[in-house]
Amino acid sequence: MRAGWYALALVLSLGIVALVLYSTGTFDQWSDDRSLDQACDGTLSQDGLDAALRSSSLSADSEGDGDHLAACRVRNAKTGAQAGAVELTLRWSSATPSSGELSWYNKDYNGVRAQAVPLGNGWSGIARRQGAWQVMVALDCVNEKKKALVAYGDLTGTANNATLTGLARVTTETAQNAAEKHGCQVKPGKRLTEVSTSRLGTPDTATPLDQAQGSCTALRKLAPTAARNGAPEAMEYPADAHTPQVNCYLATPDKKPGYGLYAYYGAAAEDFLASEGDNLKKGYGPTHSDKDYSWATAQCPQSTQPAVFVLYHLLDGDTDTYPIAHHSAEFATSALSTFAGHEAQVRGCADVHMGSVP
């Protein structure tokens, strides 16, 4: 009889404890913390999440996708995903990228819509915007050069410098954690403290080409020739020897982007080439439809994937016209050769090869 009373007392005590835990939110907090610890196969970095989502009350869900190494989503535990969310996906560079991952490369001939901001601080990563912000990081495995850990961090909801910096920290550090977990030795950068949402394309982002100091630096010596070909101005990002994508835009006297020069390295080069599909199989090199272009490749020490350099005669997608009406193939080849040679020198690449255009 006494044993029965003891058992009943124990059940009642446990019930009271459970009620207290639920009523005070302690259980929910424990459950949310556990979901964060287990997210993205246990590799999710929580540094930067508060800043990215402007909340310290967060919860994570696993995203089932057999094509990725891991995937997860983090949201505000109280208001849900409608207030914004961070979605992370990780894959090996050898895995087939999804159509969504390749869509970023389908506008590189269309004004400045394919631009990417270098993350800086030694990280091989970029921030890019296509309706919403995404951070892409590609960490080469120094112990297996055919392989790289690729991570994507997508931010839904409004963004500013603080939220984008938070997203960049989460993505870079999660990529590093995942690489270490799977035996991929990488050279990470330093902790990110500022990533700007600033974008190129408005007139105030253009400067005279002969004053370029960033990603267009190599083309300064071509400034007189560029001016004669309708492109005396430059739109550029800071020079960065680690970013997987480099953008340089040559602009018209009225500061409209007329030529776009791009460099893609490692996993970014693989994805760019994959986005080209049958064009490469036909021997045309990187191109889109009938757009005017020049292209080149180089062998780089960081990866077995050759780097790819491309110049496009840019279309203004808003007006469906070319800001530079006359495309000079001679100038395009000269500009790209100069751009690719400089990039190769900075990265320690060799064997720059100019591709033929049919």
N, C-alpha and C positions, 0 to 999 in steps of 0.2 A: 504493500500500500504506500509506504513511504517512498519507495523507488519511483512509483507512478507520479507522486507529487513532485519529486525532483525532476523527472522528465518533463512534466507539464511546466514547471517553473523555468526550465532551460529553454523550452520552445517559446514561452512567453517573452523571456529575456532576449532571445534572438530576434523575435518579432519586433520588439521595441527598438533594438539596435538598428534593424533594417529600416524601420519607420523613420528613425532619426536621420539615418544616412540619406534616405530618399528626400525627406522633407527639407534638409539643409543643403541639398545639392552635392553632398560629398561623394555619393556613388556616381552621379553623373560626371563629376570632375575626374574621378578615378577612371571611369570608362573612356572619357575623352583623351586623357593623358595616355592611356594604354593604346588607344587607336593611333595616336601620333607616333608612339614608339614602334608600332608594328607596321606602319605605312611604308609603301614602296619596298616591301620585303626587308623592313628593318633598317633601311638606309636613309630615310628622310632626315634631313638636317632641319632642326627647328629654329636655327639662327636666321632671323629675317622674316619669319612667318608673321609675327606680330605687326611688323612694319608694313608688310605686303598687304595684309588684310585689315589693318587698323583695329585690331582686337587681340586680346590675350585669351579670349574664350574660344578655343578652336577644337575642331574634331576632324578626323580623317576617315576616308573610305578607300578601300582597295578597288582598283579598276581592273577587271579581268580582261586581259588581252594577250592571247598566246603569241602574238607577233612581237611583243616587247619583253625586255628583260624584267621590267617592273613598271607599274603605273599606279598612281594614287591621286586623290583629290582632297584638298583641305578647305574647309569652310568655317564660317562663324557658327559656333555650336548653338547659339541662341537664335539668330535670325536666319540661318540657312544660307544656301548658295545664292539666293537672290540678292544678297548684299555684297556679293563678290566671292570668288574662289580662286585657289591656285591649283592647277592641274599639272602634274609631273609625269613624264614618260621617259623611260630609259631603254636604250637598245644598243646592240653592238653595230659598228659601222658595216659589218659584213651582212647584217640582216636587211631584207628588202624594206626600204622606207615606204610609208603609206602615201597615198595620193595627197593627203593633207600636208604632210611634211615636205613634199616636192612642190606644192603650190607656191611656195615662197619664191621660187626661181622662175616663175612664168611671167613676170612683169619687168624683167631687167632691161627690156627695150622700150619701156613705157615710162618716160619721164624719170622721176626719182622714186618710183614706187617699190623698187627692190633694194632700197638702201638699208644698211645695217650699221648700228652704232657699236664700235669696239667697247668691250667691257673694261679693258685696261687692267692694271695691277698684275700683269703677267698671265692672265687667263686667256685660254683659247676659246673665246666666246663672244657672242654678239647679242644685242637687243634689237628687235625689229618689230614693226607695227603694220598690221593688216586688219584694221578694224579694232583689234585689241593687241596688247603688247605680248610678245613672246621673247624669252631668253633661250638661246641655243648654245650649248657648250659641247665641244668635241675634244676629249682628252686622249691623246695618242698613248698607246701602251709602249713604253720604252723597251720592255722585255719581249714584245711581239709586234713588230712594226706593221704587220698586215691588219692590225686590229686597233680600234679606238672605241671608247665609251662615249656614246652620244646621249645627251640629256636635253629635254625640252621642258621649259616651264612657262605655262600660259596663265595670264592674269585676266580674269573677267571682272568687269566693273571699272570704275573710274581709276585713273592712274595719275601720279605725279612723281617727282624725283624720288621721294622717300619710298613710295610703294614699289617703284621699279627697282630701286636699289635693294629693297627687301627681297623681291622676286629673284634678282640676280644672285644674292647671297644664298638663298635656298637652293637654287638650281646648281650653282657651281659646287657648293659643299655637298649636296646630295650626290652629284656626279662623282666627286672624289671618294665619298663613302662607298658607293657602289663599285667603283673601280677597285678599291682596296679589298672589298669583300670577295671579289671574283678573281683576285690575283693579277690584276692589270696594274703594273707600276707606272705611275704618272708623275709629271712635274706640275703640281698645282701652283696657282698664283697666290697672291696675298689677299687677305680679307677685304672685300669690297666695301667702300664707305660712301661712294657717290656714283650713280649712273644717271645720266641726264635724259630727259624725254625730248630734248631739243632735236629738231629734224631739219634736213636740208630741203631746199626747194623754193623758199621765199626769196625775193630780191635781196634782202638784207643778209643772206647767207653767202652771197657771191662776193669774191674779191678778185682783183686783177691777177691773171695767171702768173705773171712774172713775180708776184709776191707770195706765191703758194709756199706753205711751210709744213703741210701735213701730208695727206695721202696723194696729193697731186704734185708734190715737190719735184719729182723726176721730170715733169713737163715744163718746168720754168724755162728751160733753155729753148723750148719750142714755142715760146710765147709769140714771137713775131709771125711765125708760120701759122700758128693757131688763129691769130687775129685776122690774117689774110683769108682764112677759111671759115670765118664767121664765129670764132669761139675765143674771144679775148679774156673771158672770165673763168674762174674756177669755183666749184663748191666742193668742199673737202671735209673729212673728219681728221682728228689728230692721227699722226703716224703711229702705228702699233705693229710691232714685229711678231705678235702672238695671235692676233685676231684671225679666225678662219676665213673671213671675207673682208676684202678691201673695196671701198667705193671711192671713185674720183669722177666728178662731173665737170665737163667743159661747157660753159654757158655763153649765150649770145650777148651782144652789147646791151640788150634790154633785159639781161639776166634771166633768160629762160634756158634750162638744160638742153643742150644740143647733142652732146656725145657723152656716153656713159662708159667708163672703164671699170672693170671688175677683176679682182683676183680671188680665186678660190683655192683653199688648201685642204689636204687630208680628207676627212669625212665630208666637209662642205663641197669639195671638188667632186667626190663620188656622187653626192646627192644632186649637184648641178648637172652632171653628165647623165644621171639616171632620168632627170626631168626632160632631157632632150629626146629620149626614145629613139625612133627610127632614123632621125637625122644623122646620128653618128654611124649607124649601121650602113648608111648609104655613102659614108665618107665625106659628109658635108661639114663636119665639125660642129661646134655648138652654134646653133642658130634657132630662130623662131620664124617659121613661114618664110616670107621673102624679104625679111628685114636685112638692111645693109649691116655688115659686121666684119670684124677681123678677129682672129684667135691665135693663141699660142699655148705651148705647154713647157714645163720644166721639171726636172727631177730634183726633189728636195730631200734632205736628210731625215726629216721628222717622220716621213711616211713613205710606204712603197707606192702610194697613189700619186701620180704626177699632178703638180699644180696646173691649174687652167687659168688663162688670162683671156679676157674678152673685151672688145670694144663694140658698142652698138651705136648706130645713128638713131638717136632717140626720137620717138613719137610722142607728141603731146596728146595724151589720152582724152583730155577735156575738149580739145578742138579737132582731134583727129588730123592734125597737120604736123609737119616737121619744122621746128623752130629754125633749124639750118636747112634751107630748101635744097641746096646742092650738096650731095654727099661726095666727098673726095676720097676715093679708095687709097690713093697715094698718101694723103695726110693720115688717114685712119691707120694704115700699116705702119707709118713712121711713129705715130703717137703710141700705138700699142707696143711696138718694139722697144721704145724708150721706157715705157711704163713697166713692161715685163722684165726688162734687163735690170732696172733699178730694184724691183721687188725681189728678183732672184738673188741679187747681190746682198740685199739686207737679210734674206733668209738663209743664205748659204746654199742656194740651189744652183744647179748646173744644167748645161745642155738645153738652153732655151731654143725651142723649135717653133718657128712661125708656121701655122697651118695654112693650107691652100683653100681658097674660096672658089666654088664652081661658078 
